[in-house]
Amino acid sequence: MNILITGSAGFLGKNIVQYLQTIADGRNKTRTGLKIDEIYEFDLENTPDELDEYCSKADFVLNLAGVNRPKDPEEFKKGNFGFASELLENLKKHNNKCPVMLSSSLQATLKGRFTGSEYGKSKLAGEELFFAYEKETGIPVYVYRFPNLVGTGVRPNYNSAVGTFCYNYAHDLPITVNDPSVELELLFASDVISELLDCMEGHPHRCVYPETGTVTDGVLYDGMTPCPDTKGRYCYCPVTYKATLGEIVSMLDKFREHADTLMTPDFTPGCFEKKLYSMYLSYLPKEKTVFDLKMNVDDRGSFTELVHTPGSGQVSVNVCRPGITRGMHWHVTKTEEFIVVSGKARIRERRIGTDEIEEYFVDGSHIQSVIMKPGFTHEITNIGDTDLVTVMTCNEIFDQNNPDTFFEKI
């Protein structure tokens, strides 16, 4: 399959080109049913002759080209309608019957805050042009009305408040939030890519846009919300997120403090905070990409906390000198796991109130995890000739006010 991507130098275009290239060259095995031969990139730097050539060879077209920040409103029509017309005419000239996808905007609904939007009007005109092309030729078109696009590489201080916030936080620059309660609907580039791959494989998510006030399956529609419909005129990305500016800023505050708190975001698969964190990290300057950790050092070695998590405790690393024993304490409910990654160790555990001792010998040449059971006093001894390095996980972050740690020798 040869894929033509217009607007390939834009934020979304770059993300798609980079991802499709991993499929084309065999690095990406997640879409085994999609074979990509050539990726034709077309943007402002390309010539009409190149567009003509690409239109003669394409097996699928992703039309992402458009204008969203013109100096003159007339450029909306030229960029969002004029180019689309030129693209379709080239395809017809070559009798190319390949499917065509159009990147439109939620503003094309001209509903709510988008009423009267010149940008929305130009996008709506482009949509109708594509639907007319489908009716005339019988060639399938896939029209997507995207909400606010975000993700790695979105241009700050341009047309994405979230991109600007992430960039400014990463560079310690101020931001302005006039109304924290303002809610945004956000669509990450990674989710667009997933949907467009579905589309290229022939199973896009289709929808309709019910009129304002319509109630379907108990849902009251506002004219801007897609309603799933397998025979719908439009297509949509099923994964979007709604968050207020206040919620976004609160998350960014937490991200910026990571070097001090070691606290990770919520990494639940598919959650908004996880994706926003990845976006934020992409803007970090070199000097913020590395930071010191607090090492607690004494004659026995060192102990360093590495990671704190919102709901899964913490991870630490312990370096122990030869012949040294660490631990000799027990917990009521706290649980730990010791994972020796370098050196040799003897781990001993004894149930409190008994003489029952369990003993384990571990070393870094065969990495194992040993569970420190609640109600068992435990210790780890370096029995090798080199430093013993142990990664330690704990199901809760250490709380000085409630340490749940009681000294008792084996």
N, C-alpha and C positions, 0 to 999 in steps of 0.2 A: 504494500500500500504506500502510495506517495501522498504526503500530506502538505497542503499549502496553508501556511499560517500568516495571515496579514496582521499588521500591528505587532510584529514579532519582537520589536525592540522595546515595547512597553512592559510594564510590570507583569501583567498576566502572561503576555506573550513570552517573555524570557523564562518564566517559571515553566510554562508548558513545553517550550523547546528543549530546555535542559532535561526535563523528565522524559519526554519522548525519545531523546537521544539515548537514554539508558536502556530503553526497550529496543531501539534500532540496533545498537551494538552488542546486545546480548547480556549486558550487566544486570538487567532487571527481568526476573522470571515470573513476576506476579501476574502478568497478562499474556499467558502462553498462546492465547487464541488470536492475538493481535500481532501481525507481522508488518514492520515498518521498513520500507526500503529507502525512501528519500524524504527529507524534511526540507521544504522550500520556505525560506524566510523572506518575507516581504514587508518593507517599511518605507519611511520617507526617503531613505537614501537610495532605494532601488528605482529602476527605470520602468516606463510603460512596456518596453520590450520584454523585460524580465517577467513582468506580470503576465503578459501574453503567453510567454513560454510556459510558465508555471501552470496557467489555466489549461493549457493543452495536455499537461501530463498528470495533473492532480487526480487522486482517487477520493479525496475528502478535503473539504475546505473548512478551516476554522477562521471565520472573519472576526478578528478582534480589533480591527482598525477603527479609530474614531477620534473625535475631538471633544474634550471636556472642559478646557480652560482657554477659550479663544479671546483675543483682544476685541474682535468684532463678532457680535452674535450671528452675523451672516455666515461665519466660518462653520457654525454648527451644521447648517444645511449642506455646505460644501463637503465637510469632512465626514458627516454621519449619513448623508443621503447620496451625495454626488459620487463618492468612491464606491459605495455599495452598488450603485447603478453601473459603474464602469466594470466592476468585478463580474457582475452577472452577465453583462454584455459579452465580455471576453469568454466566459464559459459557453454561452450560446453560440458564439462564433465558431468554436471548436467542437460544437455538438457534444460537449462534455456533460454527461448525465450524473456526475458524482454528487453525493449529498453535500449540503452546505449548512454550516452552523453560523448563527448570527449572535454576537454579543451585544445585547441591548441593555437597557437599564430600567429599574423599577420606576424611574421618573417618567417613563413612557406611559404609565397608567394615567398621568395627569390628574391624580386624585390626591386629596389631603394637602399636605404641604407642597406637593408637586404641581398643583393647579397653576396653569399659565406658564410653566417652565419652558423656556425656549429650547433648552437642551432636551427636555422630554419630548417636545414636539418634533424635533429633528430625529430622535430615536424612534418615535412612533411612525414617522414617515418611512424610515428605513425598514421597519418591521413590515409595513404594508407592501413595500416594494418586494420583499422576499416572499410574502404570501402570494402576491400576484405572479411572481416567477414560478412558484410551486403549482399554482392553478393552470398557468399557461403550458408548462413543460411536463408536469407530472413528476418532477424530481423532488424528493423529500427535502424540506428545510427544517432546521431545528432552531427556534428562536428562544433565547434565554433572556429573561429580565433579571439582571443581577442587582442585588442591594449593594451596600458598601463593601468593596473588595479590600481585603487586608491580607497580610502575610509577609513572609521574608522577602525583603527587597522593595516593599512599597515605598514610594518616594515621600520623604517627610516635607512638611511646609509646602504642600502642593494641594492635593484634594482629599487627603485622608487625615482626619483629626487623630485617629489612633496611631497612625504612622508617625505623626508629629510628636505625640505624647511619648511614644516609645523612644524615639530618637533623642528628644530633649531630656528625658529621664536618664538615659544612658550617658549623656554628655553633661549632666548637672546643669541643664538650662531650665529656665522657668517655663511654666505652662499657664494658660488662662482657661478657667472653666467658669463660664457665666452662670450656668444652670446645671448642677450635678444630676438633676433628675431626668435630663434629656436622655431618651432611650434610642440606641442605635441597633439596627439589624446588620450583622456582620457576616460576611462570607469569606472564608479563608481560601487562598489560592490552591492549597492542597486538596480541598473538597471540590473545587471547580474541576481540577484535573481528574479526580476520581469519576466525577459525573461525565466529563467529556470522553473519557475512555469508555464508559458504558455506552455513550452515544455512538462512538465510532464502531463499537461492537454490535450496534443495532438494537440496543434496549435502553433508550433514554427514559428519564422520568417525565411524564407528560402531565399537563395541568390546564386548568382554566382560571380566569380571574373573575369571580362572581361580583356583580355590582354591589355597591355599598348598601348595607342593610340586609343582604341575602343571608338566610340561615340554611346551612347544609350540614346534615348529621350533627345538629346541635351547635355548630360553630357559626358565630356571627361574623360575616366578612366585611372588610372595609374598602374593597376595590383594589387593594394593593397586596393582598395575601393570596398566594397560589393555592388552589384546591386540587388535589390529586385527581386525575381523570385520564385513564389509559387512552382515550380518544381525544384528549385535549389539543387545542390549537398550539399552545405554548409548551415549552419545556422548563424545568426548574431543577435546582440543586436541593436535594432533600435535607441537607445538613447546613443550617445557619444558626446563628446565636444572637440573642437579644441581651444587651447589657446597657446599663446607664453609664454616663460619663463618670459619675461618682464611684461606681463599682470598678470601673476600669482603672481609675486613678488609685483607688485603694489597693488593687492588685499590684500596680506598678510601684507603689510605696514599699510593698513587701519584697518585690523583686530587687529593688535598689538596696535594700538592707541585708541581702543574702550574705554578703561577705562578713557581716557582723553577727548575724543570727544563725547562719548555716541552715536556715529553714528553707526547705524546698517548697515549691508550689504544689497544688493538688495535681498529681500526675495520673488521675483516673483516666483510662483510655477514652479518647474522644471528647474530654471536657474542655470548656472554653479556656480556663486558666492555663492548662497545659500548652495549648496552642499560642496563647498570648505570650507566655514566657519564652517560647522558641522565637517568636517574632521580636521580642524585646532584646534577647541575647544577640540577634543578628546585627544590632546597632552598636554593640559594645566596642569602644576603642581598645587598642592593644593594651594600654596600661591598666585597663580594668578587667582584662581577661584572666589575669593571674593575681592572686591575693594570698597573703600569709595566713597560716592557721596557728592558733595558740598551742604551742607544745609545752606540756607540763613535764619538766625535766628534773631528775635527781640522780643519785648514784646508781639506782637500780635500772635506769633507762628513761623512757619517756612514754607519755600517754597523750594522745591527740584526738579530739573529737573532729570527725570529718563531715558528717551530714546529720541534720535534724529534719524530721518529716512531720507533717501535721497530724498524722494518725498512726504511724508505724514505728515510732521511736527514733533511735539514732544509730549511727555507725561510727566506730572509733578504730584507731590503730594503736597497738601497744608494742613498744620495743623493749625487750628485756635482756639484760646482760647475762653472760654465762653464769650458772649456778644460782641465779636469783629466782625467788618464788614470789609471785604476785597473787593477790586475791585474799584468801582466808576470810571470807564473809559469806553470808547467805541472804536471801530475799524471801519475803512472804509471797508476793505475786509477780514480782519483776522476773522476766526471763531473758537469758542471754545465750548467745552462741559464740564459741571461740573457733576461729578458723586460722590455723597456722599456715602462713604462706612462705615462710623462710625459717630455717633452723629446726631444732628438735626439741620436743616438749613432753613432759609428763603432766597429765591433768588428773586431779583426784577430786572426787565428790563424796560427801558423807551425809546421809540423812540425819537431820537434827534429832537428838534424843536417842540415837542408836550408835552402834559401832560398825554399821554397815558402810564399807568404803568401796567405791567403784573407781577403777584406775584405767587410764587410756594413754597410749603412747602414739604420738603423731609427729609428722615432720612435713616440711614444705615440698618434699619430692612426691608426696601423695596427699594432695590437699583434701582434708575432710572437715566437716563441721561437727563440733561436739556441743551438745545442749547442756546448759547449766540449769538444772531443774529447780523450781521453787521449793523451798524447804530443805535444800541441800547446801551445806557450806562447801565451798569449792576453792581450788587453787590451781595455778599453772606454774611449772618450774622449767627453766631452761636447762636441759640436760646435755646440750651440745657445746661446741667450742666457739660458736659464732653467736652474734646477736639473734635473738628469737623475735620474729615479727609476726604478730597475731592481729588479724582483723576481728573486731568484736561488734556484734550486733546486739541491740537491746530493744525491747518492745515498748520502751517509753523514754522520753528525754529526762535526763537527770534533774531532779528537783531538790534543791538544798533544803527546802522546808519539809519535804517528805521524801527522804532518800530511799527508804525501804532497803537499807543496807546495814547488816549487823555483823560485827567482827566475831569470828569464832574459828579457832584453829581446827584443822582436820584431826 
